Amino acid sequence: MATHKSALKAHRQSLKNRDRNRQLRSRLRGALKGIRSTIDASDQAGTKSAVQATVSLIDKMASKGIIHRNAAGRYKSRLSARVKARQSA
């Protein structure tokens, strides 16, 4: 372990950032799981608002660097494809 003041502070900051990122990633995973179950339940009214909220959360995570922007695009694309397939069925 480093003994310089700056290194100790950087370590403390990295621990805080890791915890924050872990919470945000967990929140994102929960939201994705929830929206998938909403889509599969064929709840048309709830699906539209839930998709908007989830897409907003995905964009927020990508802008903060929690997930990669291509991963964010992939999540949004798969969600919209799932919604469209469910509506046509």
Phi, psi and omega in degrees: 000139181287155181245355177289147180302316183294323180290323178294319178294318179298322179294316178299318180295320181294325177293318178296316181296321179298316179296317180296315180296322179297318179296316181294320178295321178295318178298320178295315179298319178296319179295319179295319179296318180295317181292325178295320179291325177294318179295316181293335179280355179060039177268093187297318183293315182286332184295316185298312180290324180292323178296317180298317180294320182290319178297320177298317179295319178299314179298321179296318180294323179291321181291331178277350179086012179290318174235158180288150183295329177290324176296321178298315178298321179295316178300313182295320180296315181293324177295313181294324177295320179294319178296315182295319179295324181289324180290323181285336181280000000 
